[in-house]
Amino acid sequence: MKFSTFHLFHQFAGQTAREVYDYQIEIVELLEELGFDGVWVAEHHFRDYGVVPNIFNLLSNLAARTERLRLGTGIVVLPLHNPVHVAEEAAMVDLLSGGRLEVGIGRGYQSVEFENFGLDLSEARDRFNECLDMLIGLWTQDGFEYKGRFYETNHPLTLMPKPVQRPHPPLHVAAVSPETVELYAARGLPILADPAAPFKKIAKAAETWHATAAANGVDTSGAELVASRSVYVAPTVEQARADQARFEEGFDRSRIFNVQSAPIDPSTGQAAKGFEFYQDRYLKGGSVDNEFRWNQLEVIGDPERVIGQIKSIQEMGYSNLMCDFGSTRPLPLEEMRKVLKFFAAEVMPAFR
């Protein structure tokens, strides 16, 4: 099992954007020291929910500060971008980092982002698929040509520079809905499992992915499926439970689950086409109780319990755990450092 971390770059009340960057960069440098395998950075626009509008710019900075960590986009919202720019920027980061880039991609879902870029959210999947085809083509072919509904090359294109990794940096598709899992499993593209789905659903997603890939003749032996989970380990189960309750008490869930975040078609006020799976989660507030989080959603407890949960995730078919140690929890830097050091010392050795 590989251990990576998720970084939303959430801007809490009273923080400046620069303070958010400084905090997260210091954490990333510590992660390299502690032996983590990689980091994933989220893209968001127009809100303090996340203040990284261009992941590749940030990963270039992190590439210069690290030597070993894999650097992941978690995720690039492809429909918001020109795919040629994404291919170029990704190739440059892969080159600057010495071939350490992991490209997580998704179609997005937040209405506020699509509306402010003048895009129709109901077209997100079709745009995503065209962008994906162009990325792979530009990374792997000289004189690449493409004509789709949304994007086309007016002349044969040869990307400069090309990525270091061959045939291209590893791709991972954010998979929330079951149909997304099947669609990209058929192409052999590994998934980033939904962080808000309970354990039984991500187990089913992995099962579906492997079965669909195999049915389509895909060699799955080298596939790295990524499970994203909220993670917290404490010296005792009692302390972990108490800390979880404290985190939730001080957390305003409406900052994440709200109409702005919901994939709403402004013409109907309902979920946009292709996003019906999301509607209840965002319009009903995404509220779950502590027992549900404890038993079905989060990797949390003392080291023994956490190790057992991670082994279960590994048995599902995942080989990379993307750990969210508190992207929406305002933990002081020193407290976060202690959490990470404790996890690295008490949990990670069981998988090395």
PyMOL commands that set and color helices and strands:
alter all, ss='L'
color gray80, all
select helices_A, chain A and resi 17-34+55-65+78-80+83-96+111-116+121-140+178-185+199-215+237-249+253-255+276-283+290-297+303-316+333-346+348-351
alter helices_A, ss='H'
color red, helices_A
select strands_A, chain A and resi 2-7+38-41+70-77+101-106+171-175+191-193+226-233+299-301+320-324
alter strands_A, ss='S'
color yellow, strands_A
deselect
rebuild
show_as cartoon
